[in-house]
Amino acid sequence: MTRTIALAHELDHSGLTGEALPVVPAALSRYHHPQFVRAEPGRYEGWVTYFFAAFTGREPEPRMPLTVHDDKAVTREQRRELSSQYDAARIMWSKARLRHQAGPVLRKAVPLWQAWTAAKAELERVYKAFWETEDGRWRAQLLHLTDAENAAEAAASAWDEIAQQLAQLADDQIATAGYDDELRLTDVATELGLDASDWHIDHIGAYTNRFWGEGTPLLDVLAAQINAQRERLVEVARLAGDRELA
């Protein structure tokens, strides 16, 4: 299957963008990327559409051969045109690599997100049960609450671990292709028939550039919820005159 990329500022059907450059001449074919098929004028004047055989994502990163710079027969303009071709190839390859690498991780993430949402729902259910709990049963209900908190923390920690893996893969793709040609993880998931629209995946720095004592993203969200719930319980106990709970 042949894939195309139009080097222009407007998205083509492949969803890839770049700079408008002239067509690479056939005389440079010995320097073409192995996946390169052809280049032809784009839909608008000055645009170029590059055609490539489908990338698997397992190929080496496309790099223009260094010998091009030593070839006296290649002009500066031709080097620029070849550079454009390899830029296009790198974008296509980066997206194929993300699909190849992220697919198994996305599938593995599905039950972990389900476990988190179930644990969060249980935590909220146990907390709301205080509204119906008799005064003499509050301590028992607090035990249920701490159990639910621990389960939610374990689920959030497991999720953050796999979310970091996905965030790293996404960051690698952007580092190669640039933000203008980002392939979103949610789009890769959709291609696999998965709905990742609600998944909590932060940028990679949120997982790797943390200060000492800071939690990972979802654990921080959970910690804020738990602290708010406990403060409310302490406030109620204080108002009720229960000094032991307060």
Protein Blocks (a to p, Z undefined) as FASTA:
>chain_A
ZZdddddfbdcfkopacdddddddfklmmmpcfklmbdcddfbehiacddddddehlacc
ddddfklmmmmkbcfklmmmmmmmmmmmmmmmmmmmmmmmmmmmmmmmmmmmmmmmmmmm
mmmmmmmmmmmpcfklmmmmmmmmmmmmmmmmmmmmmmmmmmmmmmmmmmmmmmmnopkl
cccfklmmmmnopafklpccddfklmmmccehiacfklmmmmmmmmmmmmmmmmmmmmno
paklZZ
